[in-house]
Amino acid sequence: MYVMALATDYDGTLAEYGEVRQETLQALKRLKETGRKLLLVTGRELPDLKRVFPHIDLFDKVVAENGALLYSPETQEERPLAPAPPPEFVERLRQKGVDRISVGRSIVATWEPHQTAALEAINELGLELEVIFNKGAVMVLPSGVNKATGLKSALKEMQLSFLNVVAVGDAENDHALLRMCGCGAAVANALPALKDTADLVLKGARGAGVEELIGRIVDCDYALCANARHQVPIGEDDDSPVEIEPRDVLLIAGNSGIGKSTLATALLERLRERRFQFCVLDAEGDYEDLEGAVTVGNSSTTTTDSQVLEILVNPDDNVVVSVLGFELKERPSFFAKLMPGLSALRARTGRPHWLIIDEAHHLMPASRDSASLVLSDDRSGMIMITGLPDSVSADALAAVTAVAALGSKAREVIEAVCATVGEAPPDGLDEPPGEEEVLFWRRSPPAPVRRIKVEKPRQARKRHTRKYAQGRLDEEASFYFRGPKQEMNLRAYNLMNFLQIAEGIDGKTWEHHLRRGDYSKWFEERICDPELAEEAAGIEEDRSLSPAESRQRLVDAVRRAIPHRPPRRTKATR
């Protein structure tokens, strides 16, 4: 379930001439029975609303006075969200002959054509107030207070994200509300300008439109939020952009050192820009410096599922969970322990919107089925990253809706997925991807393979992980010292191995690769370290350096790039 709440205006939307019909009340009750929440967002003052609407306790929260007052029907608690109106302002309105005035906890309301008098009084007194219209009603509130700000306060108390909320309205004061939520709907009787703002224009007017919307929420759920706010760009081809959305399960797979984590980081940046909440399971320290996320655990300290869930309680917080401290054989068990809590949080709040699983074959190995991994039935909003797709649980791969395959073995990646799930390979695999291309295959709904250029991360990332320092890169990602006459074939499969060979290689071979820019290119494209690549490029371009000097400076740069490796944890220190 993705849509977790409905936020509705009252007059002209839920109600007609102040009253809500029985069919609409029944629809509201049906929506609550699905586990979703109801929020009433209105310009009315609370006492007046209670007088005309005796069913207010149907709603979990009420935002009254156009965003200035928050009311909880269950506890009957009222919380002002804005200061009281200045008494001198109300008096000045009366002096100007405005006799139809209603004063709430924060709002001052009247009717057209008294907006002119209200603006004059605001200017004369030098007050920070603004006028908001609502089909003939004139509401004066502190600057910046509106239905969207009031709803934001309500959602914070409910631990919900605005992305999981559908809002519906009919008038001028509903613009901010509809723009803020994951889907904004306008009833058929709404103002034309509001219909332009809305993602969805309903066929029914007032209560009938709300009933129609509730039916679509229950029947469609994810599909109701198929708009730009939920689409995440992964890249583009010659024809059009390529995007994923919260219902997707994306597999990013390819050779080691080919750019899987770089693509994942770019996607995480886009998720953050769109205010999605995410949880990253980091198997190799690739995301420990990710902007906008809290990292828990490291190579010497393990975290607990309760610590992770405690962070995710706040919709604005993202978390990177390092599993480096766990032995490889322990990681599936930790993942299995974490998943029930994540699934329960998602069932209750729709969050975290995205779960990113690095080195998925470590956490969801093929040797374990979905029952032992405690995988939920709803596996949407997931990105799995691996160099060994055929080593990932078949149950997990069966949920994949899209594949981004990188490197020279991209075709084999897609074929491996198809073989695991028992499907024929898609069309479009005959031609390998170009140097900067990725094979993108949308498995559901089925489509031919596309060759796309993927998003690049904007932030500088620390990529000096154990994998690149002391692990073993595959043949394609390794560095080869070959010499000017191609008489050698010395393979450096990680940074430490690179240093060992670099310090012993002859001067001609060293300088051959130096002048070609081979070192900086390797650091940039395979080690994925732009800072080290930039420093190496400066050394390569400095013709004043002797071979010995350039070698020493580059070796020093590489040594600085390799992180200190903490002492290995023992069972006793956990």
Backbone hydrogen bonds, N-H to C=O, Kabsch-Sander energy under -0.5 kcal/mol:
donor,donor_aa,acceptor,acceptor_aa,energy
4,M,2,Y,-0.7
4,M,164,N,-2.6
5,A,164,N,-1.4
6,L,37,K,-2.1
7,A,166,V,-2.9
8,T,6,L,-0.5
8,T,39,L,-2.6
9,D,168,V,-2.0
12,G,15,A,-1.6
13,T,10,Y,-1.7
14,L,9,D,-0.8
14,L,10,Y,-0.9
15,A,10,Y,-3.0
16,E,19,E,-2.8
19,E,16,E,-1.4
24,T,21,R,-0.5
25,L,21,R,-1.8
26,Q,22,Q,-2.4
27,A,23,E,-1.8
28,L,24,T,-2.2
29,K,25,L,-2.0
30,R,26,Q,-2.2
31,L,27,A,-2.1
32,K,28,L,-2.0
33,E,29,K,-1.8
34,T,30,R,-0.6
34,T,31,L,-1.1
35,G,32,K,-2.0
36,R,31,L,-1.1
37,K,4,M,-2.7
39,L,6,L,-2.7
40,L,61,K,-2.1
41,V,8,T,-2.8
41,V,39,L,-0.5
42,T,40,L,-0.5
42,T,63,V,-3.0
49,L,45,E,-2.2
50,K,46,L,-2.7
51,R,47,P,-1.6
52,V,48,D,-2.0
53,F,49,L,-2.2
56,I,53,F,-0.9
58,L,55,H,-2.1
59,F,56,I,-1.8
60,D,38,L,-2.2
61,K,38,L,-1.3
62,V,71,Y,-2.8
63,V,40,L,-3.5
64,A,62,V,-0.7
64,A,69,L,-2.7
65,E,44,R,-2.9
66,N,42,T,-2.5
67,G,64,A,-1.2
68,A,64,A,-0.9
68,A,65,E,-0.7
69,L,64,A,-1.8
70,L,79,R,-2.4
71,Y,62,V,-2.9
72,S,77,E,-2.3
75,T,72,S,-0.5
76,Q,72,S,-2.4
77,E,72,S,-0.9
79,R,70,L,-3.1
81,L,68,A,-3.5
82,A,68,A,-0.7
89,F,86,P,-1.1
90,V,86,P,-1.4
91,E,87,P,-2.3
92,R,88,E,-2.2
93,L,89,F,-2.0
94,R,90,V,-1.8
95,Q,91,E,-2.2
96,K,92,R,-1.3
97,G,94,R,-1.9
98,V,93,L,-2.3
99,D,97,G,-0.9
101,I,99,D,-1.2
102,S,109,A,-2.6
104,G,102,S,-0.5
104,G,107,I,-3.2
108,V,140,V,-1.9
109,A,102,S,-3.1
110,T,138,V,-2.7
112,E,136,G,-2.5
114,H,111,W,-2.3
116,T,113,P,-1.1
118,A,114,H,-2.1
119,L,115,Q,-2.5
120,E,116,T,-2.3
121,A,117,A,-2.4
122,I,118,A,-2.3
123,N,119,L,-2.3
124,E,120,E,-2.8
125,L,121,A,-2.1
126,G,122,I,-0.9
127,L,122,I,-2.0
129,L,127,L,-1.3
130,E,141,L,-2.7
132,I,139,M,-3.2
134,N,137,A,-2.0
137,A,134,N,-1.9
138,V,110,T,-2.7
139,M,132,I,-3.1
139,M,137,A,-0.5
140,V,108,V,-2.8
141,L,130,E,-2.2
141,L,139,M,-0.5
143,S,128,E,-1.9
145,V,142,P,-1.9
146,N,144,G,-0.5
150,G,146,N,-2.1
151,L,147,K,-2.5
152,K,148,A,-2.2
153,S,149,T,-1.6
154,A,150,G,-1.8
155,L,151,L,-2.9
156,K,152,K,-1.9
157,E,153,S,-1.6
158,M,154,A,-1.5
159,Q,155,L,-0.7
159,Q,156,K,-0.7
160,L,155,L,-2.4
161,S,349,T,-0.5
164,N,161,S,-1.7
165,V,162,F,-1.5
166,V,5,A,-2.4
167,A,183,C,-2.6
168,V,7,A,-2.1
169,G,185,A,-1.7
174,D,171,A,-1.9
175,H,172,E,-1.4
178,L,174,D,-2.4
179,R,175,H,-2.3
180,M,176,A,-1.7
181,C,177,L,-1.4
182,G,162,F,-2.1
182,G,165,V,-1.0
183,C,165,V,-1.3
185,A,167,A,-3.2
186,A,200,L,-2.4
187,V,169,G,-1.7
188,A,204,G,-2.7
190,A,187,V,-2.1
191,L,170,D,-2.2
194,L,191,L,-0.6
195,K,191,L,-1.9
196,D,192,P,-1.6
197,T,193,A,-1.2
198,A,194,L,-2.1
199,D,184,G,-2.4
200,L,184,G,-1.8
202,L,186,A,-2.9
202,L,200,L,-0.6
208,A,205,A,-1.4
209,G,205,A,-0.6
209,G,206,R,-0.7
210,V,206,R,-1.8
211,E,207,G,-2.5
212,E,208,A,-2.1
213,L,209,G,-2.3
214,I,210,V,-2.6
215,G,211,E,-2.1
216,R,212,E,-1.8
217,I,213,L,-2.3
218,V,214,I,-2.3
219,D,215,G,-2.2
220,C,216,R,-2.8
221,D,216,R,-0.9
221,D,217,I,-1.1
223,A,220,C,-1.8
224,L,221,D,-1.6
225,C,222,Y,-1.9
226,A,223,A,-1.2
227,N,225,C,-1.8
230,H,227,N,-1.8
231,Q,227,N,-0.8
232,V,244,I,-3.5
234,I,242,V,-2.9
235,G,242,V,-1.5
236,E,453,K,-1.9
237,D,240,S,-2.0
242,V,235,G,-3.4
244,I,232,V,-2.5
248,D,245,E,-2.9
250,L,382,M,-2.8
251,L,402,A,-2.5
252,I,250,L,-0.5
252,I,384,M,-3.4
253,A,251,L,-0.6
253,A,404,A,-2.3
254,G,386,T,-1.1
255,N,406,L,-0.7
258,I,255,N,-1.2
263,L,259,G,-2.2
264,A,260,K,-2.4
265,T,261,S,-2.4
266,A,262,T,-2.0
267,L,263,L,-2.2
268,L,264,A,-2.4
269,E,265,T,-2.2
270,R,266,A,-1.9
271,L,267,L,-2.4
272,R,268,L,-2.3
273,E,269,E,-2.3
274,R,270,R,-1.5
275,R,272,R,-1.6
276,F,271,L,-2.4
279,C,354,W,-1.9
280,V,319,V,-2.7
281,L,279,C,-0.5
281,L,356,I,-3.4
282,D,280,V,-0.8
282,D,321,V,-2.7
283,A,281,L,-0.7
288,E,285,G,-0.6
290,L,287,Y,-1.8
293,A,290,L,-1.1
294,V,318,N,-2.6
296,V,320,V,-2.6
298,N,301,T,-2.6
308,V,304,T,-1.7
309,L,305,D,-2.4
310,E,306,S,-2.0
311,I,307,Q,-1.4
312,L,308,V,-1.8
313,V,309,L,-0.7
314,N,311,I,-1.2
317,D,314,N,-2.0
319,V,278,F,-1.8
320,V,294,V,-3.1
321,V,280,V,-3.9
321,V,319,V,-0.5
322,S,296,V,-2.6
322,S,320,V,-0.8
323,V,282,D,-2.7
325,G,298,N,-0.6
326,F,323,V,-1.5
330,E,327,E,-1.2
331,R,327,E,-1.1
331,R,328,L,-0.6
334,F,330,E,-1.9
335,F,331,R,-2.6
336,A,332,P,-2.5
337,K,333,S,-1.7
338,L,334,F,-2.1
339,M,335,F,-2.3
341,G,337,K,-0.5
341,G,338,L,-0.5
342,L,338,L,-1.9
343,S,339,M,-3.1
344,A,340,P,-2.3
345,L,341,G,-2.2
346,R,342,L,-2.5
347,A,343,S,-2.4
348,R,344,A,-1.7
349,T,345,L,-2.7
350,G,345,L,-0.5
350,G,346,R,-2.2
351,R,345,L,-0.7
353,H,277,Q,-0.8
354,W,277,Q,-1.9
355,L,381,G,-2.4
356,I,279,C,-2.7
356,I,354,W,-0.5
357,I,355,L,-0.6
357,I,383,I,-3.2
358,D,281,L,-2.5
358,D,356,I,-0.7
360,A,357,I,-0.5
360,A,385,I,-2.8
362,H,359,E,-2.6
363,L,359,E,-0.9
364,M,360,A,-3.3
366,A,391,S,-2.2
368,R,365,P,-2.0
373,L,369,D,-1.6
374,V,370,S,-0.8
374,V,371,A,-0.6
375,L,370,S,-2.1
379,R,377,D,-1.0
381,G,246,P,-0.5
381,G,248,D,-1.3
382,M,248,D,-1.6
383,I,355,L,-2.7
384,M,250,L,-3.0
385,I,357,I,-2.7
386,T,252,I,-2.3
391,S,388,L,-2.0
392,V,389,P,-1.5
393,S,364,M,-3.2
397,L,393,S,-2.2
398,A,394,A,-1.9
399,A,395,D,-0.5
399,A,396,A,-1.1
400,V,397,L,-1.5
401,T,249,V,-2.6
402,A,249,V,-1.8
403,V,441,W,-2.5
404,A,251,L,-3.2
405,A,403,V,-0.6
405,A,439,L,-3.0
406,L,253,A,-2.6
410,A,407,G,-1.5
413,V,409,K,-1.9
414,I,410,A,-1.9
415,E,411,R,-2.5
416,A,412,E,-2.3
417,V,413,V,-2.0
418,C,414,I,-2.4
419,A,415,E,-2.4
420,T,416,A,-2.1
421,V,417,V,-2.3
422,G,418,C,-0.9
423,E,418,C,-2.8
437,E,434,G,-1.4
438,V,452,I,-2.4
439,L,405,A,-2.3
440,F,438,V,-0.6
440,F,450,R,-3.4
441,W,403,V,-2.6
441,W,439,L,-0.5
443,R,401,T,-1.5
443,R,441,W,-0.9
444,S,401,T,-2.0
447,A,442,R,-1.2
449,V,427,D,-2.8
450,R,440,F,-3.1
452,I,438,V,-2.7
452,I,450,R,-0.7
453,K,236,E,-2.7
454,V,452,I,-0.6
455,E,234,I,-2.3
463,R,461,R,-0.8
465,T,463,R,-2.3
468,Y,465,T,-0.6
469,A,465,T,-2.3
470,Q,466,R,-3.0
471,G,466,R,-1.6
473,L,493,Y,-3.0
478,S,474,D,-1.0
478,S,475,E,-0.5
479,F,492,A,-2.6
481,F,479,F,-0.5
481,F,490,L,-2.9
482,R,480,Y,-0.8
486,Q,483,G,-1.4
487,E,482,R,-0.5
488,M,482,R,-2.2
490,L,481,F,-2.3
491,R,489,N,-0.7
492,A,479,F,-3.8
493,Y,491,R,-0.6
495,L,468,Y,-3.5
496,M,469,A,-1.9
498,F,494,N,-2.2
499,L,495,L,-2.3
500,Q,496,M,-2.0
501,I,497,N,-2.1
502,A,498,F,-3.0
503,E,499,L,-2.3
504,G,500,Q,-0.5
504,G,501,I,-1.1
505,I,501,I,-1.3
510,W,506,D,-2.3
511,E,507,G,-2.7
512,H,508,K,-2.2
513,H,509,T,-1.8
514,L,510,W,-1.9
515,R,511,E,-2.7
516,R,512,H,-1.0
517,G,513,H,-0.6
517,G,514,L,-1.2
518,D,513,H,-2.2
519,Y,513,H,-0.5
521,K,517,G,-1.8
522,W,518,D,-2.0
523,F,519,Y,-2.4
524,E,520,S,-2.2
525,E,521,K,-3.0
526,R,522,W,-2.3
527,I,522,W,-2.3
529,D,523,F,-2.8
533,A,529,D,-2.4
534,E,530,P,-2.3
535,E,531,E,-2.1
536,A,532,L,-2.5
537,A,533,A,-2.4
538,G,534,E,-1.8
539,I,535,E,-1.5
540,E,536,A,-2.5
541,E,537,A,-1.9
542,D,538,G,-0.7
542,D,539,I,-0.6
543,R,541,E,-1.2
545,L,542,D,-1.2
550,S,546,S,-2.9
551,R,547,P,-2.2
552,Q,548,A,-2.2
553,R,549,E,-2.4
554,L,550,S,-2.3
555,V,551,R,-2.5
556,D,552,Q,-2.3
557,A,553,R,-1.9
558,V,554,L,-2.3
559,R,555,V,-2.3
560,R,556,D,-2.1
561,A,557,A,-1.4
562,I,558,V,-1.2
573,T,570,T,-1.0
574,R,571,K,-1.0
